[in-house]
Amino acid sequence: MARTWIIAAVMVAVAAPAFGTTAQPSSMSQAPAGTPQTKYCMRVDPITGSLVQTVQCWTREEWAEQGVDVDREWAKNGINVEG
């Protein structure tokens, strides 16, 4: 079980740079405009006990439900926009 989790964590870490291939520049001060269905991919804190940073892709509404202001966080954690 733990080995499966470690393999999954490594796959996420390896795949994370692939998000940057079509990413909007994270140097932007605000997230790019989009539709309500647009998903904003951002780095999130690692799961407790892990050192692997993950990437989540959610709509603005889904980020807001988690207490995240996409425009404020985009400059330091934004990676990609989907849709």
Residue, then its C-alpha position, 0 to 999 in steps of 0.5 A: m500500500a505504501r509503495t503504491w502511494i510512493i509511486a503515485a507521488v513520484m508520478v505526480a512530481v514527474a508529471a508536474p513539469a509537463f503542465g508548464t508546456t502549455a502554461q500561461p506565464s506564472s509571472m502574470s500578476q492576475a490569473p487569465a480571464g476565462t469562462p465559468q468552466t475554465k480550470y486554473c491549475m496551481r501548486v498546493d501544499p503537500i499532503t501531511g507527511s509528504l514532501v511532494q508538492t501537488v498540482q490541483c486544477w479547479t474552476r474559480e468557484e471551486w477554488a473559492e469554496q476552498g478559500v483561495d482567491v485565484d487572482r491573488e495566488w496566481a502569481k506565485n502558484g499558478i501553472n496552467v489554465e485549461g479550457 
